[in-house]
Amino acid sequence: MLATAGLGMAFGQKALFENVSLKFTAGNSYGLIGANGTGKSTFLKILTGELEPSTGQVIKEPGKRMGWLKQDISGFEAFQVIQVALMGHQDIWKIQADIDRLSAKEDFTDADGEKLALLQEQFGEMDGYSQESKAAEVLTDLGVPPELHQKKMSEINTALKVRVLLAQAVFSNPDILLLDEPTNNLDIPAMVWLEQYLADYEGTVIVVSHDRHFLNRVCTHTCDVDYRTVRIFSGPYDVYQAQEQLARAQRSKEGGRVERQVEKLKKFVERFKSNAARSKQATSRVKLINELSGQKVVPSSRVSPRLYFKVPKPSGQDVIKVENITFRYPGGDRDMVRNFTTRVDRGDRLAIVGRNGVGKSTLVRLLLGELTPQKGKVEWSTTTSRTYFPQEGGSLFEGKGELSIFEWIRQYTENQDINNMRAMLGRMLFSGDDVKKPVGVLSGGEKVRCLLSMVMLAEANTLILDEPTSHLDMESIEALQEGLEEFTGTLIVVSHDREFIDQVATRVIVLDDYAKGEPAPLTDWKGDYLTYRATRKLE
């Protein structure tokens, strides 16, 4: 059991949440949601004891082990991958470290021998000798291949580091599992593995995520961080959303009722303030007006951008023709694409999906002409105008950190109308002096909103978006989804967000796992991704 009593957290004058008293029980999975910056990661840090709350306390049942996946993945560079995973079981890892230290002593004594024998006995009783094989199995299931298990963390990429630390959190089957954005850098097969693991998990799970499909699959409860508090709702995200929409409508209705009552009282006071016979009634109503007007309503932290992708001139029926292309990187050990033929027509809404590293972004770059196939050709219709949201969009900010948001966005539009650009940035939540902020200090989510502003200003009839939902909070993802649903042009999108794909795409190209030296098998599915997954029994 894990609980909070009167918990509050503030940084200076800014209160994240106040007087939070909650209880988290075994067998339940709690999805922690809220806008960026509301304190979700801070709340997890308080639960683990890494941060001290401003007020209140955390109550954890004695003897219960806790696993934790942080957003910060630094601090393990000098360790081997398998070692980092094994650290997840802290008690066994400590005994192993003590055994290794004693065994390495040059002046080994009889006392050391007795102590070593005791440690080895404890290690055996705790099933320590099987831990490495268990950790290796979890690493492999999460997409970290065995040939990397003995490598140092400094030798693998960021996406793999996240998987290693996720393995660290889950492999020892702790009693309480805290996961901060576990689906970041996970492809869909790894997400499905994690969903199945959590479905069978008997402990307490608290997970921060912006992936709605994941939350609906794994969560029995939803914890909403908003209005300077944390509220628990029974049910997954979709159930919470329906309940909260009703509550929001009720709050709006209540606010309107108060406003109408105040207006009615003001009219009474204005009418009778000079009437001696009714002056007491007027005075009492003035007091009531002050009481009603003084009611403090804590505003929601949720703010949604408004995306609109304008298409001034439609393309012709043919958008892209791909004829028998083959591509391999110089020095590569396999063809990324081999003898691939397809076409994209006006109005197609195509999603490209598959594991990390199979070649999704490569295929996009081939379509764009950034890469040239060794065989075959890619032809774009001359009536097509296109714009591209790159997966590694951070490169567009490099060396430009001193530019303001407004100055940065001016580089990417021919329409230099100041009012048009300011209006666009305002829709993306950059209002007033926000547009003067240097792009070098922007968060990941703010940079994505800048890139989406760039895409909207292009007013193209074909959009190519590579992982556009990364770093966005739930409100921004849903706003992007709504904007794309209304978009009348042609869409090509790469994403691991299944809910997003299900809503915006009507066709998918699926790149499957590949054998050594071979390209990823490619399926051009003329239907939606939900049907594809159901047909292949992928969930």
C-alpha positions in Angstrom: 0.0 0.0 0.0 1.2 3.5 -0.9 -0.6 6.7 0.3 -0.2 10.4 0.7 -1.6 12.6 3.5 -2.0 16.3 3.1 0.7 16.4 0.4 1.7 19.8 -1.0 4.5 21.0 -3.2 5.5 24.5 -4.1 8.6 26.1 -5.8 8.8 29.6 -4.5 5.4 31.3 -5.0 4.2 28.7 -7.5 2.1 25.9 -5.9 1.9 22.7 -8.0 -0.5 21.0 -5.8 -2.0 21.3 -2.2 -3.5 19.0 0.4 -3.4 15.8 -1.7 -4.5 12.8 0.2 -4.7 9.6 -1.9 -4.4 5.9 -1.5 -2.8 3.6 -4.1 -3.6 -0.1 -3.7 -2.1 -3.4 -5.0 -3.6 -4.8 -8.2 -4.4 -1.4 -9.6 -2.7 0.7 -12.2 -3.0 4.4 -12.0 -2.4 6.7 -15.0 -1.0 10.1 -14.0 -2.0 12.7 -16.5 -1.9 16.5 -16.8 -0.5 19.3 -18.9 3.3 19.7 -19.2 4.7 21.5 -16.2 1.9 20.7 -13.7 4.1 18.5 -11.6 3.6 14.8 -12.7 7.3 13.9 -12.5 7.6 15.9 -9.3 4.8 13.9 -7.7 6.6 10.6 -8.6 9.9 12.0 -7.1 8.1 12.8 -3.9 6.6 9.2 -3.8 10.1 7.8 -4.1 11.6 10.1 -1.5 13.9 11.8 -3.9 12.1 15.1 -3.2 10.8 16.3 0.1 7.2 17.7 -0.1 6.5 21.3 1.1 3.7 19.8 3.3 2.3 16.4 4.2 3.8 13.0 4.0 4.1 9.8 1.9 3.2 6.5 3.7 4.7 3.3 2.3 4.0 -0.1 3.7 7.3 -1.4 5.3 9.3 -3.9 3.4 7.7 -3.2 0.0 10.2 -2.8 -2.8 9.8 0.0 -5.4 10.9 0.1 -9.0 11.2 3.4 -10.8 11.8 4.5 -14.4 12.9 8.1 -14.4 12.9 10.5 -17.3 16.5 11.3 -16.6 18.6 8.5 -18.1 22.0 9.7 -17.1 24.4 8.3 -14.6 25.0 4.8 -15.9 27.4 5.5 -18.8 30.3 3.5 -17.2 28.2 0.3 -16.5 27.4 -2.6 -18.8 23.8 -2.9 -20.1 23.2 -6.2 -18.1 24.6 -4.6 -15.0 22.2 -1.6 -15.2 19.3 -4.0 -15.6 20.4 -6.1 -12.6 20.6 -2.9 -10.4 16.8 -3.0 -10.5 16.8 -5.6 -7.6 18.8 -3.4 -5.2 19.1 -6.0 -2.4 20.5 -8.7 -4.7 22.8 -6.2 -6.5 24.2 -5.0 -3.1 25.0 -8.6 -2.0 26.6 -9.3 -5.4 28.8 -6.2 -5.1 29.8 -7.3 -1.6 30.7 -10.8 -2.9 32.7 -9.3 -5.7 34.6 -7.0 -3.3 35.4 -9.7 -0.8 36.5 -12.2 -3.6 38.9 -9.6 -5.0 40.7 -8.9 -1.7 44.4 -9.7 -1.7 44.6 -10.1 2.1 41.7 -12.6 2.3 41.2 -13.7 5.9 39.2 -16.5 7.6 36.7 -13.9 8.7 36.3 -12.8 5.1 35.7 -16.4 4.2 33.0 -16.8 6.7 31.4 -13.6 5.6 31.6 -14.6 2.0 30.0 -17.9 2.7 27.1 -16.2 4.4 26.7 -13.7 1.6 26.7 -16.5 -1.0 24.0 -18.4 1.1 21.9 -15.3 1.2 22.4 -14.8 -2.6 21.3 -18.3 -3.3 18.2 -18.0 -1.1 17.2 -14.8 -2.9 17.5 -16.7 -6.3 20.4 -14.4 -7.1 22.1 -16.9 -9.5 19.1 -16.7 -11.9 18.9 -13.0 -12.0 21.2 -12.4 -14.9 19.2 -14.7 -17.2 15.9 -13.1 -16.1 17.3 -9.6 -16.8 18.7 -10.7 -20.2 15.2 -12.1 -21.1 13.5 -8.8 -20.2 16.1 -6.8 -22.1 15.6 -8.9 -25.2 11.8 -8.7 -24.9 12.1 -4.9 -24.8 14.2 -4.9 -28.0 17.7 -4.8 -26.6 19.5 -7.6 -28.5 21.8 -10.0 -26.6 24.9 -8.8 -28.5 24.5 -5.5 -26.7 24.1 -6.8 -23.1 27.8 -6.7 -22.4 28.3 -3.3 -23.9 28.6 -0.1 -21.8 25.7 2.3 -21.7 27.9 4.9 -23.3 28.1 2.7 -26.4 24.4 2.5 -27.1 21.9 5.2 -28.3 19.3 7.1 -26.3 16.3 4.9 -27.4 18.1 1.8 -26.2 19.1 3.4 -22.9 15.5 4.1 -22.1 14.7 0.4 -22.7 17.5 -0.7 -20.5 16.3 1.5 -17.7 12.7 0.2 -18.2 14.1 -3.3 -17.9 15.8 -2.2 -14.7 12.5 -1.0 -13.3 10.4 -4.1 -14.1 12.5 -7.2 -14.2 12.7 -7.8 -10.5 8.9 -7.6 -10.2 8.8 -4.9 -7.4 5.7 -4.4 -5.2 5.3 -0.8 -6.4 6.2 0.3 -9.9 6.5 4.0 -10.9 7.0 4.7 -14.6 7.7 8.2 -15.9 6.9 8.3 -19.7 7.8 4.6 -20.3 6.6 4.7 -23.9 9.0 7.4 -24.9 11.4 5.8 -27.5 9.5 2.5 -27.5 8.1 1.1 -30.7 4.8 -0.6 -30.9 6.0 -4.2 -30.3 7.8 -3.1 -27.1 4.7 -1.2 -26.0 2.6 -4.3 -26.5 5.1 -6.3 -24.4 4.9 -3.7 -21.6 1.1 -3.6 -21.7 1.0 -7.4 -21.4 3.5 -7.3 -18.5 1.5 -4.7 -16.6 -1.8 -6.6 -17.3 -0.3 -9.6 -15.3 1.4 -7.4 -12.7 0.0 -7.9 -9.2 1.6 -4.9 -7.5 0.8 -1.2 -7.6 1.5 0.7 -10.8 1.6 4.5 -11.2 2.5 5.6 -14.7 2.9 9.0 -16.4 2.1 8.9 -20.1 0.7 10.9 -22.9 -0.1 7.8 -24.9 -3.9 7.4 -24.8 -4.0 3.9 -26.2 -1.4 2.7 -23.7 -3.3 4.3 -20.8 -6.6 2.7 -21.9 -4.9 -0.7 -22.1 -3.2 -0.7 -18.8 -4.9 1.6 -16.3 -7.7 0.8 -13.9 -7.7 4.4 -12.5 -6.8 7.8 -13.8 -5.1 10.5 -11.6 -5.6 14.0 -12.9 -3.0 16.6 -12.0 -4.9 19.9 -12.4 -6.5 22.7 -10.4 -3.5 22.5 -8.0 -4.5 19.1 -6.8 -4.5 15.4 -7.8 -7.8 13.7 -8.2 -8.4 9.9 -8.7 -11.1 8.8 -11.2 -12.1 5.1 -11.5 -11.5 3.8 -15.0 -9.0 4.3 -17.8 -8.4 7.5 -19.8 -11.5 7.3 -22.0 -13.7 6.9 -19.0 -12.0 9.8 -17.2 -12.3 12.0 -20.3 -16.1 11.4 -20.5 -16.5 12.1 -16.7 -14.4 15.2 -16.9 -16.3 16.6 -19.9 -19.5 16.3 -17.9 -17.9 17.9 -14.8 -16.4 20.7 -16.9 -19.9 21.5 -18.4 -21.3 21.5 -14.9 -18.6 23.9 -13.6 -19.3 26.2 -16.6 -23.0 26.0 -15.9 -22.4 26.9 -12.2 -20.1 29.8 -13.2 -22.8 31.1 -15.5 -25.4 30.8 -12.8 -23.3 32.8 -10.4 -22.7 35.5 -13.0 -26.4 35.8 -13.7 -27.2 36.0 -10.0 -24.7 38.8 -9.5 -26.1 40.7 -12.4 -29.6 40.4 -11.0 -28.4 41.7 -7.6 -26.6 44.6 -9.2 -29.8 45.7 -10.9 -31.7 45.5 -7.7 -29.0 47.7 -5.9 -29.0 50.2 -8.7 -32.7 50.5 -8.6 -33.2 50.8 -4.8 -30.0 52.3 -3.4 -31.6 55.7 -3.1 -34.9 54.3 -1.7 -34.9 54.9 2.1 -37.5 52.1 2.6 -35.4 49.5 0.8 -31.9 50.7 1.6 -31.2 47.9 4.0 -32.2 45.3 1.4 -29.9 47.1 -1.1 -27.0 47.1 1.4 -27.5 43.3 2.2 -27.4 42.6 -1.5 -24.2 44.6 -1.9 -22.6 42.3 0.7 -23.9 39.3 -1.2 -22.5 40.6 -4.5 -19.1 41.0 -2.8 -19.2 37.5 -1.5 -20.2 35.9 -4.8 -17.7 38.0 -6.8 -14.9 37.1 -4.3 -15.3 33.4 -4.9 -12.0 32.1 -6.1 -12.0 29.6 -8.9 -8.7 27.8 -9.4 -8.2 27.8 -13.2 -7.4 24.7 -15.1 -3.7 24.2 -16.2 -4.9 22.7 -19.5 -4.7 24.9 -22.5 -5.1 23.5 -26.0 -3.5 24.9 -29.2 -5.7 25.3 -32.3 -4.2 23.8 -35.4 -5.5 24.4 -38.9 -3.8 23.2 -42.1 -4.9 25.3 -44.9 -4.9 24.0 -48.5 -5.1 27.0 -50.9 -4.7 24.8 -54.1 -5.4 21.0 -54.3 -2.9 18.7 -56.0 -3.7 16.6 -59.0 -4.9 13.0 -58.5 -1.3 11.5 -58.7 0.9 12.7 -55.8 3.8 10.3 -55.7 4.8 7.4 -57.9 7.3 4.9 -56.5 8.7 2.5 -59.1 10.8 -0.5 -58.0 13.2 1.3 -55.7 16.1 -0.3 -53.8 18.3 1.5 -51.3 21.2 0.6 -49.1 23.3 3.0 -47.1 27.0 3.1 -48.1 28.8 0.4 -46.1 25.5 -1.0 -44.9 24.9 -4.7 -44.4 21.4 -4.8 -45.8 19.0 -3.1 -48.2 16.7 -0.8 -46.3 14.2 -1.1 -49.2 14.2 -3.6 -52.0 12.2 -3.5 -55.2 9.4 -1.4 -53.6 6.6 -0.1 -55.8 3.6 2.0 -54.7 1.7 5.2 -55.4 0.2 7.9 -53.2 -3.0 9.5 -54.5 -4.6 12.8 -53.6 -6.4 12.5 -50.3 -4.5 9.4 -49.1 -3.9 9.4 -45.4 -0.9 7.1 -45.1 0.8 6.0 -41.8 4.2 4.3 -41.8 4.8 2.1 -38.8 7.3 -0.5 -37.5 10.0 -1.1 -35.0 12.7 1.4 -34.3 15.6 1.1 -36.8 13.7 -0.9 -39.5 13.8 2.0 -42.0 10.7 4.2 -41.5 12.5 7.5 -41.6 14.7 6.2 -44.4 11.6 5.5 -46.5 10.3 9.0 -45.8 13.6 10.5 -46.9 13.5 8.5 -50.1 10.0 9.8 -50.8 11.3 13.3 -50.2 14.3 12.9 -52.4 16.8 13.5 -49.5 18.1 10.0 -50.3 18.6 8.6 -53.8 17.8 5.0 -54.5 20.4 2.8 -56.2 17.6 1.4 -58.3 14.2 2.7 -59.4 12.7 6.2 -59.0 10.4 8.4 -57.0 8.3 10.9 -58.9 6.2 13.7 -57.5 3.4 15.4 -59.3 4.1 19.0 -60.4 0.8 20.1 -58.9 2.0 19.0 -55.4 3.2 21.4 -52.7 4.7 19.7 -49.7 6.1 20.5 -46.2 8.0 18.2 -43.9 8.1 17.8 -40.1 11.4 16.0 -39.4 11.9 13.5 -36.6 15.1 15.2 -35.6 13.6 18.7 -35.7 16.1 20.0 -33.2 18.6 20.4 -36.0 16.5 23.3 -37.3 17.2 25.2 -34.1 21.0 24.5 -33.9 23.1 27.6 -34.2 20.0 29.8 -33.9 19.5 29.9 -30.2 19.6 33.7 -30.0 16.8 34.1 -32.5 13.4 34.8 -31.0 10.4 32.5 -31.8 9.1 35.2 -34.2 12.5 35.6 -35.9 12.9 31.9 -36.2 9.4 31.3 -37.8 10.0 34.1 -40.3 12.7 31.9 -42.0 10.2 29.3 -43.0 7.4 31.2 -44.7 7.2 33.3 -47.8 4.2 35.2 -46.4 6.0 37.8 -44.2 2.7 39.4 -43.0 3.4 40.1 -39.3 -0.2 39.8 -38.2 -0.5 36.4 -40.0 2.6 35.1 -38.2 1.5 36.4 -34.8 -1.9 34.9 -35.2 -0.4 31.5 -36.1 1.9 31.6 -33.1 -0.9 32.7 -30.9 -2.9 29.6 -31.9 0.1 27.6 -30.9 0.1 29.2 -27.4 2.9 31.7 -28.1 1.1 35.0 -27.3 2.2 38.5 -26.4 5.9 38.6 -25.3 6.2 34.8 -25.6 7.1 35.4 -29.3 10.3 37.2 -28.1 11.6 34.2 -26.2 14.9 32.9 -27.6 14.5 29.5 -29.2 17.6 28.3 -27.4 15.7 28.1 -24.1 12.6 26.3 -25.4 11.5 23.0 -24.0 11.0 20.0 -26.3 7.2 20.5 -26.4 7.6 24.2 -27.3 10.0 23.4 -30.1 7.5 20.9 -31.5 4.8 23.6 -31.4 7.2 25.9 -33.3 7.8 23.2 -36.0 4.0 22.7 -36.3 3.6 26.4 -36.8 6.2 26.2 -39.6 4.1 23.4 -41.2 0.9 25.3 -41.0 2.4 28.5 -42.4 3.6 26.5 -45.4 0.0 26.0 -46.5 1.0 22.8 -48.5 -1.4 20.3 -50.0 0.8 17.4 -48.9 2.1 17.0 -45.3 4.9 14.6 -44.4 5.2 14.3 -40.6 7.8 12.1 -38.9 6.9 11.5 -35.2 5.0 14.8 -34.7 3.5 13.8 -31.3 6.9 13.5 -29.5 7.2 15.8 -26.5 3.5 17.0 -26.8 1.1 16.8 -23.9 -2.3 15.2 -24.3 -4.1 18.4 -25.2 -1.7 19.2 -27.9 -1.8 15.7 -29.4 -5.6 15.8 -29.5 -5.5 19.3 -31.1 -3.0 18.0 -33.7 -5.3 15.0 -34.4 -8.3 17.2 -34.8 -6.4 19.6 -37.2 -5.3 16.6 -39.3 -8.8 15.1 -39.4 -10.0 18.4 -40.9 -7.0 18.6 -43.4 -8.3 18.1 -46.9 -4.9 17.3 -48.6 -2.6 14.3 -48.6 -1.0 13.0 -45.4 2.0 10.8 -44.8 2.9 10.3 -41.1 5.3 8.2 -39.1 4.2 7.5 -35.5 4.2 4.9 -32.7 1.0 6.5 -31.2 -1.6 3.9 -32.1 -4.6 6.1 -31.0 -3.3 8.9 -33.2 -2.7 6.6 -36.2 -6.2 5.0 -35.7 -7.8 8.4 -35.9 -5.9 10.1 -38.7 -4.8 7.3 -41.1 -6.8 5.3 -43.6 -3.9 3.3 -45.0 -0.7 1.9 -43.5 2.7 0.8 -44.7 4.0 -1.7 -42.1 7.8 -2.5 -41.9 8.2 -5.8 -40.1 11.2 -7.4 -38.3 14.0 -8.3 -40.7 16.5 -11.2 -40.9 20.2 -10.4 -41.0 21.3 -9.0 -44.3 17.7 -8.7 -45.5 15.4 -5.7 -45.8 12.4 -5.3 -43.5 9.4 -7.1 -45.0 7.0 -4.4 -46.1 3.2 -4.6 -46.2 1.2 -1.9 -48.0 -2.1 -2.3 -46.2 -5.0 -0.6 -47.9 -7.0 -0.1 -44.8 -6.8 1.3 -41.2 -4.2 0.3 -38.7 -6.8 -0.9 -36.1 -8.1 -3.5 -38.6 -4.5 -4.5 -39.5 -3.7 -5.2 -35.8 -6.9 -7.1 -35.3 -6.2 -9.2 -38.4 -2.6 -10.0 -37.3 -3.6 -10.5 -33.6 -1.0 -8.0 -32.5 -2.9 -7.0 -29.3 
